[in-house]
Amino acid sequence: MIEARDRLEGSEGVVVVELVPEKVGPWTFDDLQSLPDESGWRYEIVDGALVVSPGPALRHEVVGELLRRCLREVLPPHVITVGPMAVDLEPTYRLPDLVVVDLDTDDTTKLAAADVHLAIEIVSPSSTTTDRVTKPAEYAAHGLLAYWRVETDPEVSVTAYVLGEGDAVYTEVGTWGEGETLSVAVPFAIDLSVDDLTRGRP
C-alpha cells in the first residue's frame, strides 16, 4: 500500500493532506491494522469498502465516558463495557463507540457478533444517518441482541432497541431524555438516570 502526502500553500500556512493508501480489491480487517492510528480519523469497512469518518468531538467523548461509568455500576459483575472495539460483520467491520461483553471473552482485536451483549453508538453530526439507520440494520442482521443510540443534540437522550427471537430488525423499547430514567430488561435489567450522562454529574 502507498501513502501519499500533498502540501497545499495558503493564507493559513502549509496544510498537509494525508491520502488513504492505495488498495486494489476489497478492504479487509487486516488492511485496517496498517492505517495510521495518529491520524485522528476512524476507519470502518462496509461490504469491503473503506469508510473514513472524523474523530469525535469533546461532548461525544464526555457522554461516552459518563455512560461507561454508569454501566459499570449497574451491569452484572461478569460483563464489562469497552470501546471503541471492532465487531466482525464480515465483509463489514464496524467500530461501535461502546460494547458490553463478557469479562472472559477471548483476547482479540475484533469481536464476533455473538460476543456482544449490547452495542452503543453516540451520534455525531457526521454519523447521524449511519447511527440511526445503517448500523442498527447491520447489527440486527448479524444477531446483536441489543442496541442503544445516544443523542447529544440538542440534549442527551437514549433510545434502546432489542432483537426479538427470529427477527431481523430491532424493536424499539423506548426513548428517555433528561430528567428520566432508562429502564430495560434486555440484555440485562438496567435502570440508568439520563441526567448522569451530562457534564453536571458529580
C-alpha positions in Angstrom: 0.0 0.0 0.0 1.2 3.5 -0.8 0.8 6.6 1.4 0.8 10.0 -0.4 1.1 13.5 1.1 0.3 16.7 -0.7 1.3 20.2 0.6 -1.1 23.0 0.0 0.1 26.6 0.4 -2.5 29.0 1.7 -3.0 32.1 3.8 -3.1 29.9 6.9 0.3 28.3 6.1 1.1 24.8 5.0 -1.6 22.2 5.2 -0.6 18.5 5.0 -3.2 16.3 3.4 -2.7 12.6 4.0 -4.4 10.4 1.4 -5.7 6.9 2.1 -3.3 4.2 0.9 -4.0 2.8 -2.5 -5.9 -0.5 -2.4 -6.9 -2.9 -5.1 -9.9 -5.1 -4.3 -12.0 -5.3 -1.1 -10.6 -4.0 2.2 -10.1 -6.5 5.0 -9.7 -6.1 8.7 -6.0 -6.8 8.4 -5.8 -3.8 6.0 -7.2 -1.6 8.7 -4.4 -2.5 11.0 -1.9 -0.8 8.7 -3.6 2.6 8.8 -2.1 5.3 11.0 -3.7 5.5 14.5 -2.4 9.0 15.0 -4.4 10.4 12.0 -7.5 11.3 14.2 -9.8 9.5 11.7 -12.0 6.4 12.3 -11.8 3.6 9.8 -14.5 1.0 9.2 -15.3 -1.4 6.4 -18.8 -1.7 4.8 -19.2 -4.5 2.3 -15.5 -4.5 1.6 -15.3 -0.7 1.1 -13.3 1.6 3.4 -15.3 4.2 5.3 -13.4 7.1 6.9 -15.0 9.4 9.4 -13.7 12.2 11.6 -12.8 11.7 15.2 -15.4 12.5 17.8 -15.9 15.9 19.5 -15.5 16.5 23.2 -19.2 16.3 24.0 -19.4 12.9 22.4 -16.4 11.7 24.5 -17.8 13.1 27.7 -21.2 11.4 27.3 -19.4 8.2 26.3 -17.2 8.2 29.4 -20.1 9.0 31.8 -22.2 6.3 30.2 -19.3 3.8 30.6 -19.1 4.7 34.4 -22.8 4.4 34.8 -23.0 1.0 33.2 -20.1 -0.2 35.4 -22.3 0.5 38.4 -25.5 -1.3 37.2 -24.3 -4.2 35.0 -23.7 -7.7 36.4 -20.1 -8.4 37.5 -19.4 -10.9 34.7 -19.6 -8.3 31.9 -17.7 -5.1 31.1 -18.2 -2.1 28.9 -15.3 -1.4 26.4 -14.8 0.5 23.2 -14.4 1.6 20.6 -13.9 -2.0 19.6 -14.2 -3.6 16.2 -17.1 -6.0 15.6 -16.8 -8.6 12.8 -19.8 -8.5 10.5 -17.7 -9.8 7.5 -17.3 -8.4 4.9 -18.3 -5.4 7.1 -16.3 -4.4 10.2 -17.9 -1.8 12.4 -16.5 0.2 15.4 -19.2 0.8 18.0 -18.5 3.6 20.5 -19.2 1.1 23.3 -19.9 -2.6 23.6 -20.8 -4.8 26.6 -19.0 -8.2 26.5 -18.2 -10.9 29.0 -15.1 -10.4 31.1 -13.8 -13.8 30.0 -14.1 -13.0 26.2 -11.0 -14.3 24.4 -8.3 -11.7 23.8 -8.8 -10.4 20.3 -8.6 -7.3 18.1 -12.1 -7.9 16.7 -15.2 -9.2 18.4 -17.6 -11.7 16.9 -21.2 -10.6 16.8 -22.1 -13.4 19.3 -19.7 -11.8 21.8 -21.6 -8.6 22.0 -24.5 -8.3 24.5 -25.1 -4.6 23.7 -23.7 -2.2 21.1 -23.9 1.6 21.8 -23.5 4.4 19.3 -23.2 8.1 20.3 -24.5 10.2 17.4 -22.1 12.8 15.9 -23.0 15.3 13.2 -21.1 13.2 10.7 -22.7 9.9 11.8 -26.4 10.8 12.0 -27.7 8.5 9.2 -25.2 5.8 10.0 -26.1 5.6 13.7 -29.9 6.0 13.2 -30.3 3.8 10.1 -27.4 1.9 8.7 -25.6 0.5 11.8 -28.8 -0.8 13.6 -29.8 -2.6 10.4 -26.4 -4.2 10.2 -26.2 -5.1 13.9 -29.7 -6.6 13.8 -29.0 -8.6 10.7 -26.0 -10.2 12.4 -27.9 -11.0 15.6 -26.6 -8.4 18.1 -29.2 -8.7 20.9 -29.5 -5.1 21.9 -28.6 -1.6 20.5 -28.7 1.8 22.1 -28.5 5.1 20.2 -27.4 8.1 22.3 -28.2 11.6 21.0 -26.4 14.6 22.4 -28.0 17.5 20.5 -30.0 19.5 21.4 -29.9 17.5 24.7 -28.9 14.0 25.8 -31.3 11.1 25.2 -31.1 7.3 24.9 -33.2 5.1 22.6 -33.0 1.4 23.3 -33.7 -1.4 20.8 -33.9 -5.2 21.2 -33.9 -8.1 18.7 -36.8 -10.4 19.1 -36.4 -14.1 18.6 -36.4 -14.8 14.9 -36.4 -11.1 14.0 -34.1 -9.5 11.5 -34.8 -5.9 12.6 -34.9 -4.3 16.0 -37.9 -3.4 18.0 -37.7 0.0 19.8 -38.1 -0.4 23.6 -38.3 3.4 24.3 -36.6 6.8 24.4 -35.5 8.5 27.6 -34.4 12.1 27.9 -33.1 14.4 30.6 -34.9 14.1 33.9 -36.0 10.5 33.0 -34.7 7.0 34.0 -33.9 4.5 31.3 -35.3 1.1 32.3 -34.8 -2.1 30.2 -34.8 -5.8 30.8 -32.6 -6.8 27.8 -29.7 -7.7 27.6 -29.8 -7.2 31.4 -32.0 -5.4 33.9 -30.7 -1.9 33.8 -32.0 1.3 35.4 -30.0 4.4 34.5 -30.6 8.1 35.0 -30.1 10.1 31.8 -29.1 13.1 33.8 -26.0 11.1 34.8 -24.8 11.4 31.2 -24.4 15.2 31.3 -21.4 17.3 32.5 -23.3 18.1 35.7 -22.8 14.7 37.1 -20.9 14.8 40.4 
